[in-house]
Amino acid sequence: MRLKQDIAIITTVVEEMAKLDFSSAQIEYNLGHNAETENWIFY
């Protein structure tokens, strides 16, 4: 179970990095300084 959780986290991080170019501005606008932690909630 732990391995699957780690893979899910890695996948989420990769997806975030892929989207960063065109969505980081919106995420920062909506969540401010909490973007790094709260954006996990959307997934």
Contacts in CASP RR format, 6 or more apart in sequence:
PFRMAT RR
TARGET T0000
AUTHOR 0000-0000-0000
METHOD contacts of the structure
MODEL  1
MRLKQDIAIITTVVEEMAKLDFSSAQIEYNLGHNAETENWIFY
12 40 0 8 1.000
12 43 0 8 1.000
15 43 0 8 1.000
16 39 0 8 1.000
24 35 0 8 1.000
27 35 0 8 1.000
27 39 0 8 1.000
28 35 0 8 1.000
31 38 0 8 1.000
31 39 0 8 1.000
END
